[in-house]
Every structure is written in structure tokens, then in C-alpha cells.
Amino acid sequence: MLNVIAEIDQALRRVGGDRALDLATIQADHALVDDLGFKSIDLARIIAILRIRLNADPFARLVPITEVRTVGDLRAAYEACLAGNLPSPPADNAGQSRARARLDARQRRGQAGPASIVPTGDA
């Protein structure tokens, strides 16, 4: 069984090490930005690493990433997701589904997109 806390701490240390942050101790009440020194791009990298390592994305639908302020918040989000309380990431075609949704939204607003340049046979 995966040790969620260890995986999260490892991801924090990996990204923090790239920025030479001092992460000798990581505690649940440490603020990711204010105490540990992470920036928003660092948090995005941490989330990407954890999505791969844990095959989970608690931020897909129910937990806004903006509510995650501390290490404890991050741990709780992943523990809840892995316990089945939150949705897992969509299947492999997730990127295609999001791209399709954006394209559909642009077309509804009348903006050009790839579908607007597809030949119709009326040339």
C-alpha cells in the first residue's frame, strides 16, 4: 500500500531541492508558500508529480487548489481522494475531452476554431 504522506513529502523535497529550499523538516502545519517558500509554479509541479505517482487528482472536481494552504491540506486532499471520497483522474482521453469542451465553448461564442476551417465540400 502506498504511503501517501511519504509520497507527498518526497514530491515536496524533490521540487524544493530544485529551488534550494530548506526542507529539513516538513510538518502538517507548514504553509506551502509562506513557511516552505514554494511558488505557484512549484505547486503545479508538485501536483503533477503526485498525479503520476499516486494516480489521483483530488483537484479535478471537488477540492479547489486555492484552498490548499498547508502541507496538511495537501495530505488531506490526497488521502480523501485515495479513500474514494473524491473522483480519480479521468481516463487517458482527459486532455482530449477538455480540448473538445473548450472548442465547443468557443464555437458557441462564435469564435474561430479548428472546426471552422474544416472543408464543407462547397468549394
N, C-alpha and C positions, 0 to 999 in steps of 0.2 A: 504494500500500500504506500502511496505517495505521502511524504511528509510535507504538507502544504507550507507550513511555516519555514521549513528549511529551504524549500524551493524559492519562496518569496525572498528570504534573506539572501540567498545565493544570487538571485537576479539583481537585488539592490546593490550587493557588493560588486557584481560584475560591471554594472553601469556606473556606479560610484567610483570604481577603480579607474575607469576610462577618464574620469574627470578629476582624479586625485583627491577625492573626498575622503575624509577621515571617518570610516565606518567601523571602528574597532568594536563598538557595541551598538546593537540595534534593538531598541525596545519598542513595545507596542505604542507607548505614548509619544514617541518621537514624531514630530511633524515632518513630513516628507520634504517640504520646501524650507520652512523656517529653521528647523533643527538640523536636518541632514544636508541641506544645500542643493537639492535637486531642482532642476528647471523643468518646465513643461515638456520640452523635447525629451528629457531624461525619463520622465514618467511615461511618455509614449513608448519609448524603447523597453522599459520595464514591462509594460502591459503586453507588448508584442512578444517578448521572451516568455512571459508566463502563459500566454495563449498557446504557444508552441509546446512548452514543457508540460503544462497541466491540461492541455486540450480543453480549455474552459475560457469563457469570456463573460464575466458577470456584468459587464457594462453594455452588453448587446441590447438589452431592453429595460431592465428594471433598476439598476443602480447607476445613477448619473456619476460619471467620473469626477465631476466637480464637487461631489460630496465626500470624496476620499481625501482626507487631510493628513491622516497619521498612518503609521505602519500598521497599527491595529485595525484601522478602517479597511486597509488593503487586504489584510489577512482575513478579516470577517467576510468581505465580499467574496473572496475565492472559496472560503470554507462553506459559505452558504450555497454558492453555485455548485460546488462538487458534492454537496449533500443532497442536491436535487431541488433546492429551493428557488433556483434561478435557471433560466434557459442556458443550455450549452451553445457553443457557436453553431451557426448553420452549416450545412454540408458544403462540399468543395465549391459549389457554384454560387457561394455567397457574394463574391465580388461581382459576378455577372448579374445577380439579382439586384444589387444596389445600383449598378450602372444602368440596368434596364429601368428601374424606378426613377432615376434622375432623368433619363432620356424621356420617359413618359411625361414627367412633370414639365420638362422644357417644351415638349410638343403641345401640352395643354395650354401653356402660356404663349404659344405661338412662336417660340424661339427656334432657330435652325438647329438641327442636329443631324447625325448620320442618316436617319430615316428620311430626312427631307431632300437628300441628294441621291436617293436610290432611283434609278431609271424606272419609269412607269410604262414604257412601251409606246408612248405617244410622241416620240421624237420627230 
